[in-house]
Amino acid sequence: MIDILIFGILAAIMISNVISPFAFAMGYVWVDIFYPQFISYNVFHNTPLAGIIGGLMGLSYVLADRGPIPKIKGMLALYVLFGLDITFTTYIAVEPEAAWVIYNPAVKVLIAAAFIPLVFRTRVRIEAFIQVILFAACAHILPWGIKVLISGGGYGKSLGLISSNGSALSESSTMADFAFASVPLFIYLVQHNTILNWPLRQRKILFGGLMLLFSVGALGSYARTGLVTLGMVFGGYWLRSKRKMLLLSLAAVLGIGLLISSASSWTNRMQTIVDYQQDNSAETRLVVWKWAWDFTKDHPFGGGFGDYLQQNVETDQIGPDGQHVYVTRRAFHSIYFAVLAEHGYPGLLLFISILAGSFRCLYKVRQATRGLPEEQWCYDLAGHLQIGLFAFLCGAAFIDASFYAVLWYQLALCMCLREYTLQNIRQPNGAAALPAVEPANA
């Protein structure tokens, strides 16, 4: 049954591409987040669907969907340089076998993120891009929310569609990070939606319900990363709100209600965010981060993917045998320390430059569309994305999401918006702008 459903979706993508040549791009995004090849039991199991649809996406663009060349050449140059850097660090990797395994999906998502602004360059396409990301993520996150409502959730449980660590969103901390970081995108889709152009009440029910289940799943995972991300999302909207006291009061009521209704195991785990010395997991992360920093001093150009396999660090923790505990082969649990250790100072500089450039794109979009009623959707989307992306990156300080699709597609969305404003917003000399909304046969 699952194989039939996946086959039906893939067939619909093929047929849709005849009408709308960007359908393969949406199909690639869906495959890259949903992971149908891991869900299928027979026909599509371990089939390289992303590679197949990615090739069709490029071919479709060349043959039928060639648009104006993007003007955001600086951002594209950063992507190319970062791709070359991770290729170089893979060649010099201290763990070459592990490095090449990780390199393939990493470079694919980087290429896809750089390619996406060529395709998603109009309002309809941008909104379709957002909704494909969120609906594909629903397959992984909604089971968390539903099962938490039934069972109460818990730490270390695998409640997603795929077993834990089977995909980015099947791991509890990454799932919680993205679940809360996607709240601003849901809010945008309630405010503006030309594809699901339903009455406002219906949009509130659909996207508000999804947002609620995302939040329940994130909280029920007991992932502390999610609480950090939620705090950043709230802080972003609080800073921009004209009703700050009302928001603080509402947050206080919800916070008290959460503490009263939640299990003591949940509150005890959340307290370790502050009392990290009492939590072995948190203390181990500090040891690993220090190892990453010291490792980079000896390998300034990075050790390549999988260099954490070199770890063998003595800690202050005492084991049952009375001996000091050693940390070995522990993942970095930080996007920034992972990039630093794996790709060195040049890699971290390029990565931070891409992040900074993405936020600059959003800032420029809001500058260009401020006060333009016909482009209010673009102004609002850039603002929501600023909050959501910043929150995700704050949460990612505690997880290694450096080459996860859910991050790079948010970064690609920044370039899509910037490209849209460069191509479509009326210039000061009065030159006519291109249509803000793409026709239905886009």
N, C-alpha and C positions, 0 to 999 in steps of 0.2 A: 504493500500500500504506500509506504514512504517513497519507494522508488518511482511509483506511478505519479505521485504528487510532484517529485523533483523533475521528472521527465516533462510533466505538464508545464511547469514553470519555465524550464529551459526552452520548450517549444514555443511558449508565448513570447519569450525574449527574441527568438529567431524571427517569428512572424512580425512582431512589433518593429523590428529593425528595418523591415521593408518600408514601413510607413514613417517611422521616426529613426533616422540613422544613428541617434545617440543611444538607442536601446541596449546595444552591446556594452556600452560603458556602464549603464545602470546594472546590467547583468553581472559585470565583473565586480562591481562594488558589493552586490548581493552575495555572490559566491565567496568573496574575500572575507566577509563578516559572518555569513551564515554557516559556511563549511559543509555544504551538502555531501561532499565526498566522505566525510566522517560520520554522517548520520545515515547514509545509505548502507544497507546490509549486503546488497548483491551487485546490482548493475553498475552503480557509480562509485563503489567503495574504492578509495585510494586512486581514483581517476584524476589526473591533473586538470580539473575543470577550469581553474583560474588561468592556467597557461593557454588552454584552448580558447576560452572566451576572450582573454587578453589579446591573443593574436587576431581574432576576428574583430575586436574593438579597434585595433590599429589599422587593419585593412579597411574596415568600414569608414573610418575617418578619412583615409587617403583617397578612397574611391568616391565617397558620396557626401562627406560632411566637412569639407575643408572650409574653415572660417578664417577671419582675419588673424594674422600672427599676433600673439600676445605682446603687449608693450612692457610687461613686467619682466624685462630681461635680467635685471639684477637678481631677482628671486630665483629664476630658472638657473642662473649661473651658480648660485649657492647650492642648489640641488645637485647640479652636475659635479661641482667640486666635492661635495659631501659623498656622492656616489663613488668618485675616484678615490677618496680617502679611505672609505671602508673596504674598497677593493685592495688598496695597498696594504692596509693592516691585516687583511685576510691572507695575503701572500706572505707576510712576515709573522703570522700568528704563532704564538708559543704552543698552541694546541691546534695544529692545522686540520686534523680530521674533524673535530667539533666545529671549528671555524667555518669550514666550507658548507657544512650542513645548515648552519644558521644564516650564512651569507645569502643563499638563494632566495628564501622568502623576504629577507631584509631588502635586498636590492630590487626585488619585484615591487614591493610596496612603495619604495622610493620612486621608481620609474612611473608607477601608476599615479602617484600624487602629483608628479611634475606634468604628467600628460593630461590630467583631468581638466585644468583650466582651458585647454584647447577645445574641449567638448561642451562643458557645462558653462556656457557663456551668456545665457539669457535667463530671464526671471523664471519661466516655466521649468527650464532645465535645472536651475539652481534649487528650486523648491523640490523637484523630483529627486535630486541628489540627496537632499536632507532627509526626505521621507524614506528613501531606500535604505539609508544608513540606520535610521531609527527602527523601521519595520524589520530589517534583518536582525538588528540587535534584540528586538522583542522575542525572537525565538529562543534566545539564551537567557534573557533577564526575566521575562514573564513567569517561567516555571519557578524561579526563585521566589518571586512575589506571591504566587499562588500557594506554593508549598510552605512558605513561612506563615501565611494566614492559617493553614491547616495544622502544621506541626509546631509552629513557634520558632523555627530556624535553629541556629546554633553554630558554634565555631567549628571549623574543620569539616563541615558537611558538604557533600557534593549534591547540590539541588538544581543544577542547570540541565540543559538539554544534552550536553556532552559531559563525560566524566571530568573531574577536576584536572586542570592543566591541559585538557584536550584542545582548547583554543583560548584566545585572549580573554573572552568574556565568560569562560567556564571557571576561571580562577576567581575566587571570591573578592579579593582586594581590587583587582582590575575591573571586575564587574561593578563593584560598589562605586569606584571612582567614576567610571563612565556613566553609570545610572544617574548620579547626582549632577554630573557635568552636562548631561543631556537635557536637564530641566529647562534651561534657557531656550533650547531649540523647540521644545514642546510649547513653551509660552509663545514663541514666534508663530508657530503653526496655528495656534488659536487666534492670534491677532490678524495674520495675513495668510491666505491660502487660496491660490487661484486654481489649484488642481482639485482639491476637495472643497469646492466653493459652496459649502453647506451653510445653513444659518448658524449664527454664533453659538447658540445654545448647544447644537449638535456637536460642533467642534470642541466645545468645552467638555462635553461628556466623553468624547472619544479620547482626546489628547490629555485631558485632566485625569481620566481613568488610568491611562497608560503611565502617566507621570506618577500617580499614586502607587501603582503596583511596582514601578521601578524603585520608588523610595522604600516601600515595604521590603522588597527583596534586598536592597542595599543594607538597610538597618538590620534585617534578620540574618544577614551573613556574619554579623559580629566583626566585620572588617573595620578597623580603626581608620583606615585610609578614607573610607566613605564619610566618616564624621568630619574629617578635615576638609574634604571637598564640599560637603554640605555647608560648613561654616564659611567657606570662601564664596559660595554662591549667594548665601544670605548677605554676607558683607558687601558684595558687589552691588546687589539691588538696594541695600540699605544706603550706601553712599550716594546713589543716584535718586533715591526717593525723596519726595517733598513731604512725606509723612513718616519721618524717622521714628517718632515716639510710638505711633500706631504699630509700625513694623516690629519695634522692640517689644512692645506689649504682647503682640501676637506670638512672637518667637518665644517669649517667656512662658506663656500659657501652654504652647505646644511642647516646650521643653519639659515643663513640670509634668504634663500629662504623659509624656514618653517615659520619664523616670518612674512615675507611679505604676504605669502599666507594664513596663519591661521587667524581664526576669533579673534577679540579682546577678546572675552570671554575665548578663549583657553589661550592666552598669560596672561591675568589677573589671571587665575587660576594657571598657572605655576609659576607666580611671588610669590605666597604665600609660595613656598618652602623656599624662603629667608625671606620674610616678614610674617612669620607664626603668628606673634602677631595680624595681621589684619584678620586672618581667624579663625572663631570660631571652625571649625572642627579640625584644627591643634592644637589649644590651648586646646581643650577638650582632645585630645590624651595625651598631657603632664600631664593633671590632672589624667587621667586613669593610665598612667605609674607610676606616683608617688603613686597612690593608690595600685598598684600591688607591688611596692617596700615595702611600709609600711605594707601591708597585709602579705607579706612573713616574715617580722620580727616577726610577731605574730604567723605565721604558717610556721616554717622553713622547714617542710616536704611537704608543699603544701596544697592547699585546694581542689584539685581534679578538674576535668572538670566542667565548668559552675560556678566556684566560683565568676565570675564577677557579677552574679545575686545578690551578697551581697552589691554591690556598692550603696552608697548614699552620694555623696561628694558635698559639697558646693564650688562653683567657684567664681571667681571675676567678672564674666559676670553678667550684670544687664538685667533682662527680661523686657517685656513691662509693667508689673505691678510695676516696680521699685524695685522688690525684687531680691536677688541673685539667679542665676540659679543653680540647682542641677544636677549633673551627676548621673544617675541611670542605672544600668544594661547595661553598654556600653561595647562592646567587646574590647579586648585589642589593636587591630590593631598593633600588633608587635609580631612576632614569639618568640622573646627572653623573653619579659615580660610575654607572655602567658605561656610559659613553666615554667618560674620562679614562677609565682603565683600559677599555677595549680599543679606543681610537686616539688616545693621547690628547695632548694639549691642542693640536690642530683640529682634531675631530670635535672636541668639545667647543672650540671657538666657532667652528662652522655650524654646529648644531644650535648653539645659542644665537648665532646670527640669523638662522632660519626662523627661530622662534620670535626674535625681535623684529625681523622683517615682516613676519605674518601679522604681528600686532600693529606695525606701522601701516600695513595695507588696510587694516580695519579703521585705524585713525584717519587715514586719507579718505576712505569711503564716507565716513561720517562727516568729514569736512566738506566733501563734494556734494553731499545730498542733504545737508542741514537746511531746513526751511523750504524744501521742494516737496509739495504735497504729493505729486505723482511718483516720487521716489521715496516716500515714507517707509515703504517695506524694506528698502535697502538700508536706510539709516537705522531702522529698528533691528534688523537682522545683524548688522555689524555690531551694534551695542550688546545684543544678547550673546553673540559669539565671543566678544571680548570677555564677558563674565564667565561663560562656560569653559572656554579654552584656558583661561587663567586658573580657574578652579581645578580643572583636570591636571594641569601641570603642577599645581601645589600638591595634589594627591599623589602625583607620579614621583614626587620626591621620596616616596616610601615604597614604590614598586618599579620594576624595570619594564616600562612600556615603550622603550626607545624605538622599536620598529613595529609596533602594533598598528594595524590598519585604522583603528578608531581614532588614533592620534593624528596620523598623517592625512586622513580624509578631512579632519577639522582644519588642518593647516592648508590643505588644498582649497577648501571652501573660502578661506581668506583671500587666496589668489583669484578665485572665481569672482568674488565680489569686486575686488580691485579692478580686474579686467573688465567687468561689466561697466563700472563707472567710467573707465578710460574710453570705452567704445561707444557708450550710449548717453552719457550725461551731456546736456547742452553746454557748449563752450562759451566763454565770455564774449567772443566775437559774434554770438548769435547764430552760429551754425546749427542746423537742424539736428536733433538727436534721433537715433534709431528707435524703433518701437520699444517701449519699456516691457511689454508683455508679448511673448512669442505666440503666433497663431496656433490654433489647436492641432494642426498637422506638423508641428515642430518635430 
